[in-house]
Amino acid sequence: MNPRQRSYINKLANEMKKWTQEDAESYLNVFSENGTQTALRKLNGMYALKTTESKTKFDKYKVKKISPTKQQKKRKARLMNWKRYHRLDVVYSFLDELERDYPAICTVTVIGKTVEGRDIKMLKISNSDARNTAVWLDASIHPREWITTAVLTYIADILAKNFFQLPRSITNKDWYIVPVLNPDGYEYTHFHDRMWRKNRAHYGDSFGVDLNRNFSHNWGKNGEEGSSDDPSSVFYRGPAPFSEPESVAVRDTILFSSTPFKVFLSFHSYFQLIIFPWGDKPEPCPHYVQLLQGATAMARAIYDTFGMIYKVGTTKDLTYHACGTSTDWSYAAAHIPFSYMIELRSRKYKFRLPKDQIMDTSLETWNGVKSLMEFVDKK
């Protein structure tokens, strides 16, 4: 019963103390809006009020017909949208709400804790078919790349709400989605330094490890070329491979999964690239042609959406020397055959992509991911 209903019933109760038997009988037989008589009833302990007027001396009251409507539990309004960039609490509340709304396919788990004690949350979307393979998607390993988190929440929303209407190339996979892999850094970019790249671990007089240099495959190779041992550098690789809880969370989730991973996608910005191993050497990886074909399928789908051009190729060829990256590790150590780093928009705005481009970027990226899933199933 809401406050308005309660106030109305209290008024009736006070007036009834003055009623005679005749008053009560005349008041209980009232005319409803459609002209038929109805009796005032109490149903399931709730009063649902609907306006009509009696023809008794109590006309000053608007008697409302009782209906046994079930009142739904009030829910917190959904705060997530793709018109702006959101803080960590909004992103996490959104994941939890998907789990509540779609419990048959959505599960939220905490896969690790950051150095500042924040949860690293992962959403798994799956129909629980034992024959499925797995897809990994992470964002904001470099927290200044806000568009990546926005895109992954969009993909999560599409998957959860439309899962059983999507093609088999989507539903025959378990989706592991981490929208914010670096929560400490992500929050730091909202309050202190918008351009912060690392996590918030404290080493010596400096803060932060570049998490995309902290994976074990060829960690620290080539000395200062591809990563750094200087804690003050933005490319600081950490004191040892997997020294950071964020990279450990990725490693353990993937390696201890009972479902084999076939696709690994780590989202970055802003070069508009789809890149794959290797990052530390010029030689092509064993599955170079296959990876190139998959990247081309994604780039074509992205272009067909809004005309955005994404280049494809190896990390070393299209960017710069990079050692200890997540994609090199996922390909070489975790043996995930389709391992990509996707650099989203935009060269023009760099890390400060305007919020009015969030939806377009999300849609074109989703189309690219769908195209990759179709390609993967043909191999």
C-alpha positions as CSV (number, residue, x, y, z in Angstrom):
1,M,0.0,0.0,0.0
2,N,1.5,3.4,-1.0
3,P,1.2,6.5,1.2
4,R,-1.7,7.9,-0.8
5,Q,-3.7,4.7,-0.4
6,R,-2.9,4.5,3.3
7,S,-4.0,8.1,3.9
8,Y,-7.3,7.4,2.1
9,I,-8.0,4.2,4.1
10,N,-7.3,6.0,7.3
11,K,-9.8,8.7,6.4
12,L,-12.4,6.0,5.8
13,A,-11.7,4.3,9.0
14,N,-12.1,7.5,11.0
15,E,-15.4,8.3,9.3
16,M,-16.7,4.7,9.8
17,K,-16.6,5.2,13.5
18,K,-19.6,7.6,13.1
19,W,-21.5,5.3,10.8
20,T,-24.9,3.7,11.5
21,Q,-25.7,0.3,10.0
22,E,-27.7,2.0,7.3
23,D,-24.7,4.3,6.4
24,A,-22.4,1.3,6.1
25,E,-24.7,-0.7,3.9
26,S,-25.3,2.3,1.6
27,Y,-21.6,3.0,1.3
28,L,-20.5,-0.5,0.6
29,N,-22.8,-0.7,-2.4
30,V,-21.3,1.9,-4.7
31,F,-21.4,2.6,-8.4
32,S,-18.2,1.9,-10.3
33,E,-17.1,3.8,-13.4
34,N,-18.8,1.4,-15.8
35,G,-22.2,1.7,-13.9
36,T,-22.2,-1.7,-12.2
37,Q,-22.3,-2.2,-8.5
38,T,-19.3,-3.5,-6.7
39,A,-18.4,-4.2,-3.1
40,L,-15.5,-2.7,-1.3
41,R,-13.1,-5.6,-0.7
42,K,-9.8,-6.3,0.9
43,L,-7.7,-8.5,-1.5
44,N,-4.4,-10.0,-0.5
45,G,-3.9,-7.3,2.1
46,M,-3.6,-4.6,-0.6
47,Y,-5.9,-1.9,-1.8
48,A,-5.8,-0.9,-5.4
49,L,-7.8,2.2,-5.8
50,K,-9.9,3.2,-8.8
51,T,-12.0,6.4,-8.8
52,T,-15.8,6.4,-8.7
53,E,-18.3,8.3,-6.6
54,S,-21.0,7.1,-4.2
55,K,-24.5,8.5,-4.1
56,T,-24.6,8.6,-0.3
57,K,-23.9,11.4,2.1
58,F,-20.3,10.4,1.9
59,D,-19.9,11.8,-1.6
60,K,-16.9,13.9,-0.4
61,Y,-14.9,10.7,-0.6
62,K,-13.8,9.3,-3.9
63,V,-14.5,5.6,-3.5
64,K,-12.1,3.5,-5.6
65,K,-12.8,0.1,-6.8
66,I,-10.6,-2.7,-5.4
67,S,-8.6,-4.8,-7.9
68,P,-6.3,-7.6,-7.1
69,T,-3.3,-6.2,-8.9
70,K,0.1,-7.4,-7.8
71,Q,2.5,-4.6,-6.9
72,Q,5.9,-5.3,-8.2
73,K,8.9,-4.6,-6.1
74,K,10.4,-1.3,-6.8
75,R,13.8,-1.5,-8.6
76,K,16.5,1.0,-8.9
77,A,16.4,2.7,-12.2
78,R,19.0,1.5,-14.7
79,L,21.7,4.1,-14.9
80,M,23.7,2.6,-17.8
81,N,23.4,4.2,-21.2
82,W,25.7,4.9,-24.1
83,K,25.4,8.6,-24.2
84,R,28.2,9.3,-21.7
85,Y,31.1,7.6,-20.0
86,H,30.4,6.1,-16.6
87,R,32.2,5.5,-13.3
88,L,33.1,2.1,-12.0
89,D,30.1,1.8,-9.6
90,V,27.7,2.4,-12.5
91,V,29.4,-0.3,-14.6
92,Y,29.4,-2.8,-11.8
93,S,25.7,-2.1,-11.0
94,F,24.9,-2.7,-14.6
95,L,26.6,-6.1,-14.6
96,D,24.8,-7.0,-11.4
97,E,21.5,-6.0,-12.9
98,L,22.1,-8.1,-16.0
99,E,22.6,-11.1,-13.7
100,R,19.4,-10.3,-11.9
101,D,17.4,-9.9,-15.0
102,Y,18.8,-12.8,-17.0
103,P,19.9,-15.4,-14.4
104,A,19.6,-18.3,-16.8
105,I,22.5,-17.0,-18.8
106,C,24.3,-14.3,-16.9
107,T,26.7,-14.8,-13.9
108,V,28.9,-12.1,-12.3
109,T,32.0,-13.2,-10.4
110,V,34.9,-11.5,-8.8
111,I,38.0,-12.8,-10.4
112,G,40.5,-10.8,-8.3
113,K,41.2,-7.9,-6.0
114,T,43.3,-4.8,-6.9
115,V,46.1,-3.4,-4.8
116,E,43.6,-0.9,-3.5
117,G,41.1,-3.6,-2.6
118,R,38.6,-3.1,-5.5
119,D,36.8,-6.0,-7.1
120,I,37.7,-7.1,-10.6
121,K,34.3,-8.1,-11.8
122,M,33.6,-10.4,-14.8
123,L,30.3,-11.2,-16.5
124,K,29.9,-14.6,-18.0
125,I,27.1,-15.1,-20.6
126,S,26.4,-18.7,-21.5
127,N,23.7,-21.1,-22.3
128,S,25.7,-23.8,-20.4
129,D,26.1,-26.0,-23.4
130,A,29.1,-28.3,-22.6
131,R,30.1,-28.2,-26.3
132,N,30.7,-24.4,-26.3
133,T,34.1,-22.8,-26.7
134,A,35.0,-19.6,-24.8
135,V,35.6,-16.0,-25.8
136,W,37.5,-13.5,-23.6
137,L,36.9,-9.8,-23.8
138,D,38.6,-7.2,-21.6
139,A,38.7,-3.4,-21.5
140,S,40.5,-0.6,-19.7
141,I,43.7,-2.5,-19.0
142,H,44.9,1.0,-19.7
143,P,42.3,3.0,-17.8
144,R,42.5,6.2,-19.8
145,E,40.9,4.3,-22.7
146,W,37.3,4.9,-21.6
147,I,35.7,4.1,-24.9
148,T,36.8,0.4,-24.4
149,T,34.6,0.0,-21.3
150,A,31.7,1.7,-23.0
151,V,31.9,-0.7,-25.9
152,L,32.1,-3.8,-23.8
153,T,29.1,-2.8,-21.7
154,Y,27.2,-2.3,-24.9
155,I,28.3,-5.8,-26.2
156,A,27.3,-7.3,-22.8
157,D,23.9,-5.6,-23.1
158,I,23.2,-6.9,-26.6
159,L,24.3,-10.4,-25.7
160,A,22.2,-10.6,-22.5
161,K,19.0,-9.1,-23.9
162,N,19.0,-10.9,-27.3
163,F,21.0,-14.1,-26.6
164,F,18.4,-16.6,-27.9
165,Q,17.7,-14.6,-31.0
166,L,21.3,-14.3,-32.0
167,P,23.0,-16.6,-34.6
168,R,24.6,-19.9,-33.6
169,S,28.1,-18.5,-34.0
170,I,27.3,-16.3,-31.0
171,T,25.3,-18.7,-28.8
172,N,27.7,-21.6,-29.2
173,K,30.2,-19.7,-27.1
174,D,30.7,-18.8,-23.5
175,W,31.4,-15.1,-23.2
176,Y,33.8,-13.9,-20.5
177,I,33.5,-10.1,-20.3
178,V,35.7,-7.9,-18.1
179,P,34.7,-4.2,-18.8
180,V,37.2,-2.7,-16.4
181,L,40.3,-4.8,-15.9
182,N,42.1,-2.0,-14.1
183,P,39.6,-0.6,-11.6
184,D,42.1,1.4,-9.5
185,G,43.5,3.1,-12.5
186,Y,40.0,3.6,-14.0
187,E,38.8,5.4,-10.9
188,Y,42.0,7.4,-10.8
189,T,41.4,8.8,-14.3
190,H,38.1,10.1,-13.2
191,F,39.4,12.1,-10.2
192,H,43.1,12.8,-10.5
193,D,44.8,12.2,-13.9
194,R,42.7,11.6,-17.0
195,M,45.7,10.3,-18.9
196,W,46.8,7.7,-16.3
197,R,47.9,4.4,-18.0
198,K,49.1,2.0,-15.3
199,N,47.6,0.4,-12.3
200,R,48.1,1.9,-8.8
201,A,50.7,-0.4,-7.3
202,H,53.5,1.4,-5.3
203,Y,57.1,0.6,-6.2
204,G,59.8,2.7,-4.7
205,D,58.9,6.4,-5.1
206,S,56.6,5.7,-8.1
207,F,53.1,4.3,-8.7
208,G,51.9,1.9,-11.3
209,V,52.7,-1.0,-13.6
210,D,51.8,-1.1,-17.2
211,L,49.7,-4.2,-17.0
212,N,50.1,-4.9,-20.8
213,R,53.8,-5.4,-20.1
214,N,53.3,-7.7,-17.1
215,F,52.4,-11.0,-18.8
216,S,55.0,-13.7,-18.9
217,H,55.6,-14.4,-22.6
218,N,59.0,-12.7,-23.3
219,W,58.6,-10.5,-20.3
220,G,61.4,-8.0,-20.2
221,K,62.9,-9.2,-23.5
222,N,65.2,-6.7,-25.2
223,G,65.7,-4.7,-22.1
224,E,64.3,-1.2,-22.4
225,E,63.0,-1.9,-25.9
226,G,59.4,-2.9,-25.6
227,S,59.0,-2.3,-21.9
228,S,60.9,-0.7,-19.0
229,D,62.4,-1.7,-15.6
230,D,62.1,1.9,-14.4
231,P,59.1,2.3,-12.1
232,S,58.6,5.9,-13.2
233,S,58.2,4.9,-16.8
234,V,54.7,4.6,-18.3
235,F,55.9,1.2,-19.8
236,Y,57.1,-0.2,-16.4
237,R,56.7,-3.9,-16.6
238,G,56.7,-4.6,-12.9
239,P,59.3,-6.5,-10.8
240,A,58.3,-9.9,-12.2
241,P,55.9,-11.5,-14.6
242,F,52.4,-11.6,-13.2
243,S,53.5,-9.4,-10.2
244,E,50.1,-7.6,-10.4
245,P,46.7,-9.0,-9.3
246,E,45.0,-7.8,-12.5
247,S,47.2,-9.8,-14.8
248,V,47.0,-12.8,-12.4
249,A,43.2,-12.6,-12.6
250,V,43.3,-12.9,-16.4
251,R,45.8,-15.8,-16.3
252,D,44.0,-17.8,-13.6
253,T,40.6,-17.3,-15.1
254,I,41.7,-18.5,-18.5
255,L,44.0,-21.3,-17.5
256,F,41.7,-22.8,-14.9
257,S,38.6,-22.7,-17.1
258,S,37.0,-26.0,-18.0
259,T,35.9,-24.5,-21.3
260,P,38.6,-24.1,-23.9
261,F,39.2,-20.6,-25.1
262,K,39.2,-20.0,-28.8
263,V,39.1,-16.2,-29.0
264,F,40.9,-13.5,-26.9
265,L,40.1,-9.9,-27.5
266,S,41.7,-7.1,-25.5
267,F,40.3,-3.7,-26.3
268,H,42.4,-0.5,-26.4
269,S,42.3,2.9,-28.1
270,Y,43.0,5.0,-30.2
271,F,44.8,3.9,-33.3
272,Q,42.0,2.1,-35.1
273,L,43.9,-1.1,-35.5
274,I,43.3,-4.8,-35.2
275,I,46.6,-6.4,-34.3
276,F,47.9,-9.8,-33.4
277,P,51.2,-11.5,-32.4
278,W,54.0,-10.9,-32.3
279,G,54.8,-7.7,-30.4
280,D,58.4,-8.4,-29.6
281,K,59.8,-9.7,-32.9
282,P,59.3,-9.2,-36.7
283,E,58.8,-12.9,-37.6
284,P,55.3,-14.0,-38.3
285,C,53.5,-16.3,-35.8
286,P,52.6,-19.8,-36.9
287,H,48.9,-18.8,-37.6
288,Y,49.7,-15.5,-39.2
289,V,47.5,-16.1,-42.3
290,Q,44.5,-17.3,-40.3
291,L,44.9,-14.3,-37.9
292,L,45.2,-11.9,-40.7
293,Q,42.0,-13.3,-42.3
294,G,40.1,-13.0,-39.1
295,A,41.3,-9.4,-38.5
296,T,40.3,-8.6,-42.1
297,A,36.8,-9.9,-41.5
298,M,36.5,-7.7,-38.5
299,A,37.9,-4.6,-40.3
300,R,35.5,-5.1,-43.2
301,A,32.4,-5.4,-41.0
302,I,33.5,-2.2,-39.1
303,Y,34.0,-0.4,-42.4
304,D,30.6,-1.5,-43.7
305,T,28.9,0.0,-40.6
306,F,30.0,3.7,-40.7
307,G,32.9,3.7,-43.1
308,M,35.6,3.7,-40.4
309,I,39.0,2.3,-41.6
310,Y,40.9,-0.1,-39.3
311,K,44.3,-1.4,-40.3
312,V,45.2,-5.0,-39.6
313,G,48.6,-6.6,-39.0
314,T,51.0,-7.6,-36.2
315,T,51.7,-5.5,-33.2
316,K,55.3,-5.0,-34.1
317,D,54.5,-3.9,-37.7
318,L,51.7,-1.5,-36.9
319,T,52.7,0.0,-33.5
320,Y,56.0,-0.5,-31.8
321,H,58.0,-3.0,-29.9
322,A,56.0,-4.5,-27.0
323,C,57.1,-7.3,-24.7
324,G,55.0,-9.1,-22.1
325,T,51.6,-8.2,-23.7
326,S,48.4,-10.0,-23.0
327,T,47.8,-11.0,-26.6
328,D,51.3,-12.5,-27.0
329,W,50.7,-14.4,-23.8
330,S,47.2,-15.6,-24.7
331,Y,48.4,-16.9,-28.1
332,A,51.8,-18.4,-27.0
333,A,51.1,-19.6,-23.4
334,A,47.3,-20.0,-23.2
335,H,47.2,-21.4,-26.8
336,I,44.2,-19.3,-27.8
337,P,44.3,-19.4,-31.6
338,F,42.5,-16.1,-32.3
339,S,44.2,-13.6,-30.1
340,Y,43.8,-9.9,-31.0
341,M,44.3,-6.4,-29.5
342,I,41.7,-4.1,-31.0
343,E,42.5,-0.4,-31.0
344,L,39.3,1.5,-31.2
345,R,38.6,5.1,-32.3
346,S,40.0,7.7,-32.9
347,R,43.1,9.1,-34.3
348,K,41.5,12.6,-34.4
349,Y,40.4,12.8,-30.7
350,K,42.9,10.3,-29.3
351,F,41.9,9.2,-25.8
352,R,39.2,11.9,-25.5
353,L,36.7,10.5,-27.9
354,P,33.5,12.6,-27.7
355,K,30.6,10.9,-26.0
356,D,28.4,11.4,-29.1
357,Q,30.6,8.8,-30.8
358,I,30.1,6.1,-28.2
359,M,27.1,4.5,-29.8
360,D,28.6,4.4,-33.3
361,T,31.8,3.0,-32.0
362,S,30.0,0.4,-30.0
363,L,27.8,-0.7,-32.9
364,E,30.6,-1.0,-35.5
365,T,32.7,-2.9,-33.0
366,W,29.9,-5.3,-32.2
367,N,29.5,-5.9,-36.0
368,G,33.2,-6.6,-36.2
369,V,33.0,-9.1,-33.3
370,K,30.1,-10.9,-34.9
371,S,32.0,-11.2,-38.1
372,L,34.9,-12.7,-36.4
373,M,32.7,-15.3,-34.7
374,E,31.3,-16.4,-38.0
375,F,34.9,-16.6,-39.4
376,V,36.1,-18.6,-36.4
377,D,33.3,-21.2,-36.8
378,K,34.4,-21.9,-40.4
379,K,37.9,-22.8,-39.2
